């Protein structure tokens, strides 16, 4: 039968002592061997709700317990990344903090599944681990304008604890799309006695880019003849064509008009059709 031993051992701990530091050797203080304190299930009783110390039964020393989860200062981070950014570029993220030390300290980061992004870890000289968001596949704003990611920090405890931070990536547009008409060729019929101002057709081109890169102006092709320009007019903003002069069937029974849709991007992109 085992006898129970209660002991009060006093240690002075400096306020600036780092977590995980060895405070004392209980086996030596109690005059017991490591196997004996293991068999006797040596433990520490705390007078406070939070347990600040634990016993390392392999060394007979007081060690840190994994009672803290990694945490981020901010729960959400917003990044704006240009659509033209080259793969391989990394963007530093906020590091997580874990008050635990040793094997219970912060060990790694993981990122929620995304075909364009991954996470890399940069180890600093002071021992800190800095996560970096790595672009692994070219971005395409027209395919996906916003990426919602979850960064997870994991410690080395058993069981492991973790903390998360939301990362929102907004893809900034570049002018990589041309305006596209609904058709490449339009055919209309108009009476010879139609009056000036008669609406003929409204052309529509679309551009998948956003902002100024997707705003469209309409015009006739630069090589259109003077006769075309004197008889027909197109509204640069709406794409609607009107009759502006008089028609004469005997002079010209048909007209072929080149129409250009130009966006306001830099550089400008053009789309074409014929009427």
Order of alpha helices (4+ residues) and beta strands (2+ residues): alpha-alpha-beta-beta-beta-beta-beta-beta-beta-beta-beta-beta-beta-beta-beta-alpha-beta-beta-beta-beta
